[in-house]
Amino acid sequence: MNVGKCIKTPLSEIVIAELKAGDEVLLSGVIYTARDQAHSRMAGMIERGEDLPFDIDGQVIYYCGPAPAQTGVIGSCGPTTSSRMDLFTPPLLGAGLKGMIGKGSRSPAVVDAIKRHGAVYFLAPAGAGAYIREKVKSCEIEAFGDLGPETVYKLMVEDLPLIVGVDREGRDIYDRLRK
């Protein structure tokens, strides 16, 4: 991968403003895993005015349910389909989330919320879960341990290769590919 930018979490407004759809990046720092059930729970907490179990301000959520580690820090941890989280994404962006990692396109409502809240959506290489696990340096349960494989994990990643799928201006790599 010919990577042009190395970025770190939490994501700043300055870094997000420099990212354009199609940019290749290496991401380092803390990210959180979350899938359908965790998203539903967090969106409900926001709706009820409750505090989330971790501070998402400026943070990145990876749509992933990692496999248990057989050796090393974590098992295979490839991206899951992002559109399954579309219903819950706008409230999380409104609460300060600045980045998401997954695979596939996003709904017009999510693209609009990305623009409104100055966020970014990254694409992770699908089918590369075993490769991605090598980029994870630490893994610990952060929230919702009762959700089993959908538990929220706090990951420390180093040089995770990603592509900007939707930038803060709403430019969508899938629109370019369709044309």
C-alpha positions in Angstrom: 0.0 0.0 0.0 1.4 3.4 -1.0 0.5 5.4 2.1 0.6 9.1 2.1 -0.4 10.1 5.6 0.3 8.8 9.1 -2.4 9.9 11.6 -3.0 9.3 15.3 -6.1 9.1 17.6 -7.9 10.9 18.9 -8.6 12.6 15.6 -8.2 16.4 15.6 -10.2 18.8 13.4 -7.0 19.7 11.6 -6.2 16.1 10.7 -9.8 15.4 9.6 -9.8 18.5 7.4 -6.7 17.3 5.6 -8.2 13.9 4.7 -9.8 13.4 1.3 -11.8 10.5 0.0 -9.4 8.0 -1.6 -6.4 9.0 0.6 -4.4 6.1 2.0 -3.4 6.4 5.7 -1.7 4.5 8.5 -3.7 5.0 11.7 -2.0 4.6 15.2 -3.4 5.0 18.7 -6.5 3.8 20.5 -9.6 2.7 18.7 -12.7 0.9 19.9 -14.5 -2.1 18.4 -18.3 -2.0 18.3 -20.9 -3.8 16.3 -24.7 -3.8 16.0 -25.7 -4.6 19.6 -23.2 -2.2 21.1 -24.3 0.5 18.7 -27.9 0.0 19.6 -27.1 0.2 23.3 -25.0 3.3 23.0 -27.6 5.1 20.8 -30.2 4.3 23.4 -28.0 5.7 26.2 -27.5 8.9 24.2 -31.3 9.1 23.6 -32.0 8.7 27.4 -29.3 11.3 28.2 -27.0 8.8 29.9 -23.3 8.8 29.9 -21.6 6.4 27.6 -19.3 3.8 29.2 -16.2 5.4 27.5 -15.5 8.9 26.1 -16.0 8.9 22.4 -15.1 12.5 21.8 -12.6 12.6 18.9 -12.4 8.8 18.9 -12.7 6.1 16.2 -14.9 3.0 16.3 -13.9 0.0 14.3 -16.9 -2.1 13.1 -15.4 -5.4 14.2 -16.0 -8.4 16.4 -12.6 -9.8 16.9 -12.0 -13.5 17.2 -10.5 -14.8 20.5 -6.7 -14.9 20.5 -5.1 -18.3 19.9 -1.7 -16.7 20.1 -0.7 -13.1 20.5 -2.9 -10.1 21.5 -6.0 -10.8 19.5 -7.5 -13.2 17.0 -8.5 -12.3 13.4 -10.2 -8.9 13.4 -11.4 -7.9 10.0 -14.1 -5.3 9.3 -17.8 -6.0 9.2 -20.4 -4.4 6.9 -20.8 -0.7 8.0 -24.3 -0.2 6.7 -25.6 -2.4 9.6 -24.6 0.5 12.0 -26.1 3.3 9.8 -29.2 3.7 12.0 -27.1 4.3 15.1 -24.3 6.4 13.6 -25.8 9.9 13.5 -26.4 10.0 17.3 -22.8 8.8 18.0 -21.4 11.4 15.7 -23.5 14.0 17.5 -21.9 12.8 20.8 -18.4 13.5 19.5 -17.4 10.4 17.5 -15.0 11.5 14.8 -14.1 8.3 12.9 -15.5 5.0 11.9 -13.7 2.0 10.2 -15.5 -0.7 8.3 -16.3 -2.0 4.9 -18.9 -1.0 2.3 -20.8 2.2 1.5 -22.8 4.3 3.9 -26.3 5.6 3.6 -27.0 9.2 2.6 -28.1 10.0 6.2 -24.7 8.9 7.5 -22.8 10.8 4.8 -24.9 13.9 5.8 -24.1 13.3 9.5 -20.4 13.0 8.6 -20.5 16.4 6.9 -22.5 18.0 9.7 -20.2 16.8 12.5 -16.9 17.0 10.6 -16.0 13.3 10.8 -14.5 10.7 8.5 -15.3 7.1 7.5 -12.4 4.8 6.8 -12.3 1.5 4.8 -10.3 -1.4 6.2 -9.1 -4.1 3.8 -11.8 -6.8 3.7 -10.6 -10.4 4.0 -7.5 -9.3 5.8 -8.4 -10.0 9.4 -5.3 -12.1 10.0 -3.1 -9.3 8.7 -5.0 -6.6 10.7 -4.5 -8.5 13.9 -0.7 -8.0 13.5 -1.4 -4.2 13.8 -3.1 -4.6 17.2 -0.6 -4.1 20.0 -3.0 -4.4 22.9 -6.6 -5.4 23.5 -8.8 -5.0 26.6 -12.5 -5.2 27.3 -13.9 -1.6 27.5 -17.7 -2.1 27.8 -20.7 -4.4 27.5 -18.8 -7.6 28.4 -22.2 -9.3 28.5 -22.5 -9.0 24.7 -20.0 -11.8 24.1 -18.6 -11.4 20.6 -20.1 -7.9 20.3 -18.3 -6.7 23.4 -16.6 -3.3 23.0 -12.8 -3.7 23.1 -10.2 -0.9 23.4 -7.4 -1.6 20.9 -4.1 0.0 20.6 -3.1 -0.1 16.9 0.1 0.8 15.1 0.1 1.6 11.4 -3.3 0.2 10.6 -3.7 0.6 6.8 -6.9 2.3 5.8 -8.5 4.3 2.9 -10.7 7.3 3.5 -14.1 6.2 2.2 -16.0 9.4 3.1 -14.3 12.7 4.0 -15.7 15.6 6.1 -17.0 17.3 2.9 -19.1 14.2 2.1 -17.0 13.1 -0.8 -17.6 9.4 -1.1 -15.1 7.0 -2.7 -18.1 4.8 -3.8 -19.6 7.7 -5.8 -16.3 8.0 -7.7 -16.2 4.3 -8.3 -19.8 4.3 -9.6 -18.9 7.0 -12.2 
